[in-house]
Amino acid sequence: MRTTVDIPDPLYRELKSKAAMEGRSVKELILRGVEGELRPPSKSKERTSRQKIRLPILKSKEPGTLNLDNERIFDLIGFP
């Protein structure tokens, strides 16, 4: 279905710029936004995105009081 939407010029320029940076069309971004409003992400998708992040965990004898400098961080985390 076709429809007409008035988007203020500054907002449209920002939208067009974002679309270009992502290699998408303005239409794709608009549809993604509309779908996001109508179908919020499911709980399973939220859990999946959380599982992808892996932070380096550093153990401390006194949690919350770990004082580190760059040299100590490089010693604790195996950087290539």
N, C-alpha and C positions, 0 to 999 in steps of 0.2 A: 504494500500500500504506500502511496506517496502522500506526503504531507509537507506543509510549509511551516518553518519555525523561524522566528526573528531572533537572531543572536546578536548582541551588541558587538560592534566592530572590534574593540580591544579584546573581548573574550574569544571571538572567532579567530583573530590573529594568533592568540595563545594556543587555541585548539589546533589550528593548522600547523603551527610550529611543532607542537608535541607529536602530532601525527607524523610529520616528516622525520623527526628524530627517532621515532619508533619504527619507521618504515611501514606505516599503516596509512589508510585513507581516513579522511575526516569522518566519513560515513561509519567506518568500523569503530572509531572511538565513540561516536554518538550512540551507536547501537550497544556497545559495551556498557556505556553509562546507563542507558535505559534498562538493560537487562540487570545491571547491578541494583537498580532501584526496585525492580519488580521481583527479582529472585536473589535475595541475599545469599552469600556463600553458605553452603551446608557445613555442619559440624565436622564431617569427615574431611572436607577440604582444609579446614582450619587446622585440624590435627596433623594432616600430612605436611602442611607448610611448616608447622612448628618442629616436626621431626627432622626436617632437612638441615636445621641449624645445629651445629656442633661447636660448642664453645670449649676452649681449653680450660679444664678445671684444675686448680692448684690447691692442694691440701694445705691446711694451716693448723698448727696446734692451738691457735687462738683466732677463730674465725672473725673476720672483719678487721683484723689488725695486721694483715700481710703487707709489709713494706717492700716494694720492689723497685729496682732500677733496671735500665735496659740490659745491663750485663747479666743480672740475675734472671731476667725473663728469658734471655737466649739460652741460659744454662738449663732452665726448667722445661722449656718447650723445644722439642727437636726440630729446629729449622734446617732446611736443606742447605 
